Amino acid sequence: MLYCYIMQLLGKGYGMAGKAKLPVGIENFKEMRTGGFYYVDKTGLIKTLMENPGKVNLFTRPRRFGKTLNMSMLRCFFEMGSDVMPLDNSTIFDGLEISGEKELCEEYMGKFPVISITLKGATGENFEEAKVMLRRIIGKEALRFHFLMQSDRLTETDRIQYEALVAMDKTGAFTMSNELLKDSLQTLSQLLQRHYGQSVIMLIDEYDVPLDKAYQSGYYDAMVELVKVLFGNAFKTNDSLKFAVLTGCLRISKESIFTGLNNFKVYTIKDVRYKEYFGFTDAEVRQMLEYYGFSDQYDAVKEWYDGYLFGNLGIYCPWDVINYCGDLRDGSVTEPQNYWVNTSSNDIIRRFLSRAKTADRNDIEQLINGNSIQKIIRQELTYRDLDSNPNNLWSILFTTGYLTQCTAQTGELTELVIPNREIQWIFIRQIREWFKWETEKNMEKLENFCMAFLKNDTAAIEEGFNAYLKKTISIRDTYTKKEMKENFYHGILLGLFGNMDGWDVQSNAESGDGYSDISVEIEEKETGIVIELKYAENASFDIACEEALKQIRDRNYAEKLVDDGMTTIRKYGIACYKRRCRVVSG
């Protein structure tokens, strides 16, 4: 099916050099299908959904795995037009998997009114701000059906209700009352059913974002009560509802906001059903790379962006694959980049580290080094549970995509791993930031450590650096290149030096016949420091230290410091292995 669609695009001349455009940031299905973009066919989701009916269906997946695009696809498939707003989306499904299901298309395509909202923006610094945004989201969706104002199928009372849903003040802010806000989704669906004579499909994307923001900002209890009533009215006591689909990252406890929903189906990343419809499969990635002429990048893409196990199927992060292919096409990169890190906050890792005990940090170290750990994963949580038990943070790391299962679960424990190089990179960066925050708590200790480099006190340097290394996490997995391991220790030392006033610290600065790892100029004392770090394979500290000093001498790394007027030069070879180091001067 995908091949047929690509051939259609080529025939229409879409894209550069006859190729379909890469859909970077495109989450609108109709735009995707009519704008000449490459589309990985996920329309089989529709058939599976209709074959496994549930009144309320919740899909939990990490961010950037195609949830919003799938919701847009569902709306395009099911939504019907009106007398004043005709709608025909049938052609945008031509050539796709679902178009082969003739009976299903005849029964369901374009046959239902659809309410479709995303709660991604239903946030605020306080509860009142959040309610303003929620009114705006629901009010704007209600405005799509402005023809209800003149519908002869509605009573005068119905039209008054609709007017209240879309009423705005002079500033353009929606003015629906708090009570109407709680009833808003149910009210809108009832009005649509009366107009169309057909029950309503409701699509709610990012359903858990308001609760997340409320938890962070201190109004969680109030938001829980509002969402509980809003969803209860919309899903539990709503005879106008055909069915609903919700998406989010977390599966919020049924007792928290879904109380009383008996026909409620949740499909998490552990479930086999729907496993292939969020994210890219290996075959889909191979096909995309081949189409754009990047098959030689397959191993790199797999190493960086694969590794997730949904049900029993390996899955790639689609956001990363699409962005990397796009950057390869325009020549802006030649190697994989970290695209996921900039899509939202990664504070969950830092928060975990700040609360983690020694055993937890040892587990994180095992994960970063390519090993697996076993934990009990709770997929149904409330946000209060995050603070009630630190072990629950493992569950959050799992459900949000920072960890994945490496085998299908066969008991109470889930075997967890970091899915790929991209997420490993995020962990390492967050560990460095957390470590910097931890060391800055004791500035006297930090200054004494740094001053030992001025005094040429190798014993104090070694003792101090070992003490810091014991608090952090080492990189030593067999799949990590030696250079990356050295860069980890390099980064720690740079972070420590960065707190010193009057120290001009340079990383990989050109000097002599190469680039020294770290060079420092303390102009006030006319003292320069040059450091070369080595990873001591198998704890061979003495050999690594001598190799580091030899490199400083042979490549004349001190030359620039002398040229800049430094009269005293300190040279250090530092060898690191796991959480230990050795320091020599020369």
Stockholm file with secondary structure:
# STOCKHOLM 1.0

chainA/1-586         MLYCYIMQLLGKGYGMAGKAKLPVGIENFKEMRTGGFYYVDKTGLIKTLMENPGKVNLFTRPRRFGKTLNMSMLRCFFEMGSDVMPLDNSTIFDGLEISGEKELCEEYMGKFPVISITLKGATGENFEEAKVMLRRIIGKEALRFHFLMQSDRLTETDRIQYEALVAMDKTGAFTMSNELLKDSLQTLSQLLQRHYGQSVIMLIDEYDVPLDKAYQSGYYDAMVELVKVLFGNAFKTNDSLKFAVLTGCLRISKESIFTGLNNFKVYTIKDVRYKEYFGFTDAEVRQMLEYYGFSDQYDAVKEWYDGYLFGNLGIYCPWDVINYCGDLRDGSVTEPQNYWVNTSSNDIIRRFLSRAKTADRNDIEQLINGNSIQKIIRQELTYRDLDSNPNNLWSILFTTGYLTQCTAQTGELTELVIPNREIQWIFIRQIREWFKWETEKNMEKLENFCMAFLKNDTAAIEEGFNAYLKKTISIRDTYTKKEMKENFYHGILLGLFGNMDGWDVQSNAESGDGYSDISVEIEEKETGIVIELKYAENASFDIACEEALKQIRDRNYAEKLVDDGMTTIRKYGIACYKRRCRVVSG
#=GR chainA/1-586 SS CHHHHHHHHHHHTCSGGGCCBCCTTCCCHHHHHHTTBCCCCCTHHHHHHHHSCCSEEEEECCTTSSHHHHHHHHHHHHBCCCSSSCCCCGGGGTTSGGGGCHHHHHHHTTCBCEEEEECTTCCCSSHHHHHHHHHHHHHHHHHTTGGGGGCTTSCHHHHHHHHHHHCBCTTSCBCCCHHHHHHHHHHHHHHHHHHHSSCEEEEEESTTHHHHHHHHHTCHHHHHHHHHHHHIIIIISCTTEEEEEEEESSEECHHHHCTTCSSEEEECTTCSTTTTSSSBCHHHHHHHHHHHTCGGGHHHHHHHHCCEEETTEEEBCHHHHHHHHHHHHHTSCSSCCCCGGGSSCCHHHHHHHHHCCHHHHHHHHHHHTTCCEEEECCCEECTTHHHHCTTHHHHHHHHTTSSEESSCCCSSEEEEECCSHHHHHHHHHHHHHHHHHHHTTCHHHHHHHHHHHHTTCHHHHHHHHHHHHHHSCCCCCTTSCHHHHHHHHHHHHHHHHTTCTTCEEEEEEEETTEEEEEEEEEGGGTEEEEEEEEECGGGCHHHHHHHHHHHHHHTTTTHHHHHTTCSEEEEEEEEEETTEEEEEEC
#=GC SS_cons         CHHHHHHHHHHHTCSGGGCCBCCTTCCCHHHHHHTTBCCCCCTHHHHHHHHSCCSEEEEECCTTSSHHHHHHHHHHHHBCCCSSSCCCCGGGGTTSGGGGCHHHHHHHTTCBCEEEEECTTCCCSSHHHHHHHHHHHHHHHHHTTGGGGGCTTSCHHHHHHHHHHHCBCTTSCBCCCHHHHHHHHHHHHHHHHHHHSSCEEEEEESTTHHHHHHHHHTCHHHHHHHHHHHHIIIIISCTTEEEEEEEESSEECHHHHCTTCSSEEEECTTCSTTTTSSSBCHHHHHHHHHHHTCGGGHHHHHHHHCCEEETTEEEBCHHHHHHHHHHHHHTSCSSCCCCGGGSSCCHHHHHHHHHCCHHHHHHHHHHHTTCCEEEECCCEECTTHHHHCTTHHHHHHHHTTSSEESSCCCSSEEEEECCSHHHHHHHHHHHHHHHHHHHTTCHHHHHHHHHHHHTTCHHHHHHHHHHHHHHSCCCCCTTSCHHHHHHHHHHHHHHHHTTCTTCEEEEEEEETTEEEEEEEEEGGGTEEEEEEEEECGGGCHHHHHHHHHHHHHHTTTTHHHHHTTCSEEEEEEEEEETTEEEEEEC
//
